[in-house]
Amino acid sequence: MALSERGIPALGIDITPYAVDLARSSGALAMLRDVFGRVPGTGRWTTVLLADGNIGIGGDPAALLSRVAELLAPRGRAIVELEPPGSPLRREQVRLCHAESASAWFPWAYVGADQIAQVADDAGLGQVEIWTVDDRWFASIGASPIPSERSVVTLLRNAYRSPRG
C-alpha cells in the first residue's frame, strides 16, 4: 500500500490467505500465490521487493533469487532486506505463533549484509548495492548495473528513508 500511495504500481503475493486479505482490506492489490509458482508478468517485473526478511522464503536464498531473476525484466532489480553485517547465513525451520495457535513448520533463511553478494552471484545476479537506513540493511540486486535515470529502485530507497507510519 505504501508503494501505491507513492505512485508506484505494486502487486503483493503471499501464500497465506490472511496476509492477502489484510493487504486487500488496506486497499493494496494482492494475490494468493506462491513465488515459486505461476506469477503474472513473469519476465517483465521491474522490481521485486523482499522486505521484512523475506529473502528467507523457502530456506534457500540463492534458489529464491534465481526465481526472482526469472520474474525480473532484463534491467530489473530485486530489493531485499538483510540482517546486519556479521550475521551468519543460517537456515532453520520456523513457524508462526499467535495466541494459542501455531502454523506448521517451514524452512526459512537469514542472510547478513556481508553474505548477500555471494548469494546473489550464486543466483546469477551479480550486481549488488548495499545501504542502511535507521539500522535496517538493504540491497539492490540485479543482473546489470543500476540504471542512472530515476528508477523505481531510487523511489524505493527514498521511501525507506521516509518516516514509517
C-alpha positions in Angstrom: 0.0 0.0 0.0 2.8 2.4 0.9 4.3 2.0 -2.6 0.9 2.6 -4.3 0.5 5.7 -2.3 3.8 7.0 -3.7 2.6 6.3 -7.3 4.5 3.0 -7.7 2.3 0.3 -9.2 2.6 -2.7 -6.9 1.3 -6.3 -6.6 1.7 -8.3 -3.5 1.8 -12.1 -3.5 1.6 -14.4 -0.5 0.7 -18.0 0.2 -1.2 -17.0 3.4 -4.9 -16.1 2.8 -4.9 -14.0 6.0 -2.0 -11.9 4.7 -3.7 -11.4 1.3 -7.0 -10.4 2.9 -5.2 -8.0 5.2 -3.4 -6.4 2.3 -6.6 -6.1 0.2 -8.5 -4.7 3.1 -5.9 -1.9 3.2 -6.5 -1.2 -0.4 -3.5 -2.9 -1.8 -3.5 -5.2 -4.9 -2.6 -8.7 -3.6 -2.9 -12.2 -4.9 -2.8 -15.6 -3.2 0.2 -17.1 -4.9 3.5 -18.9 -4.2 6.5 -17.0 -5.6 7.8 -20.3 -6.9 4.6 -20.9 -8.8 2.8 -19.2 -11.7 3.1 -15.4 -11.2 1.6 -12.8 -13.6 4.1 -10.8 -15.6 7.0 -13.3 -15.3 10.0 -11.8 -17.1 8.5 -8.3 -17.0 8.8 -7.1 -13.4 11.0 -4.1 -13.0 11.3 -4.6 -9.2 10.7 -7.4 -6.8 10.6 -6.3 -3.1 11.6 -8.8 -0.4 11.2 -6.7 2.7 11.0 -7.8 6.3 13.5 -10.6 5.9 11.6 -12.3 3.1 14.9 -13.2 1.4 14.4 -16.2 3.7 11.4 -17.6 1.9 11.9 -21.4 1.3 15.1 -21.6 3.3 17.3 -21.3 0.2 18.1 -17.6 -0.6 20.0 -18.5 -3.8 17.1 -20.5 -5.1 14.7 -17.7 -4.2 16.9 -15.1 -6.0 17.1 -17.5 -9.0 13.3 -17.5 -9.1 13.3 -13.7 -8.7 15.7 -13.4 -11.7 13.0 -15.3 -13.8 10.4 -12.7 -12.7 12.5 -9.7 -13.5 12.8 -7.8 -16.8 16.3 -7.7 -18.2 17.2 -4.5 -16.3 15.0 -5.3 -13.3 16.2 -5.2 -9.7 15.4 -7.1 -6.5 15.3 -5.0 -3.3 15.9 -7.2 -0.3 16.1 -6.5 3.4 19.0 -8.2 5.2 20.4 -9.0 8.6 23.2 -6.6 9.7 26.8 -7.3 8.7 28.4 -10.0 10.9 25.2 -12.0 11.0 25.8 -15.5 9.7 24.0 -17.1 6.8 21.7 -19.6 8.5 18.8 -21.9 7.7 16.3 -23.3 10.1 12.8 -24.5 10.5 10.4 -21.8 11.8 6.7 -21.4 12.5 4.3 -18.6 13.1 2.7 -18.4 16.5 -0.2 -16.2 17.6 -2.1 -16.5 20.9 -2.8 -20.3 21.3 -2.3 -21.3 17.6 0.8 -22.0 15.6 1.5 -22.7 11.9 3.2 -25.8 10.5 7.0 -25.7 10.5 8.5 -24.3 7.3 12.1 -23.6 6.0 13.5 -20.1 6.5 16.9 -18.5 6.0 18.6 -15.4 7.3 21.2 -13.5 5.2 23.6 -11.0 6.5 24.7 -7.9 4.5 28.2 -9.4 4.1 26.8 -12.6 2.5 24.4 -11.2 0.0 26.9 -10.6 -2.8 27.9 -14.4 -2.8 24.2 -15.4 -2.6 23.3 -13.1 -5.5 26.3 -14.4 -7.5 25.2 -18.0 -6.9 21.8 -17.0 -8.3 23.2 -15.3 -11.4 22.5 -11.8 -10.2 26.0 -10.3 -9.7 25.3 -6.6 -9.4 24.7 -5.7 -5.7 24.4 -2.3 -4.0 24.0 -2.3 -0.2 22.8 0.6 2.1 21.4 1.1 5.5 18.6 3.3 6.9 17.6 3.5 10.6 19.5 0.3 11.5 17.8 -1.6 8.7 20.0 -3.1 5.9 19.0 -3.4 2.3 20.5 -4.5 -1.0 19.5 -3.8 -4.6 20.4 -6.8 -6.7 20.2 -7.4 -10.5 22.0 -8.9 -13.5 23.0 -5.5 -14.7 24.1 -2.2 -13.1 21.5 0.1 -11.6 20.2 2.4 -14.4 21.3 6.0 -13.9 17.9 7.5 -14.6 15.4 8.0 -11.8 14.2 4.4 -11.4 11.8 2.5 -9.1 14.9 1.5 -7.1 15.6 5.2 -6.3 11.9 5.7 -5.4 12.1 2.6 -3.1 15.3 3.8 -1.5 13.7 7.2 -0.8 10.5 5.5 0.5 12.6 3.6 3.1 14.2 6.9 4.1 10.9 8.5 4.8 9.4 8.1 8.3 7.3 5.0 8.6 3.7 5.4 9.6 
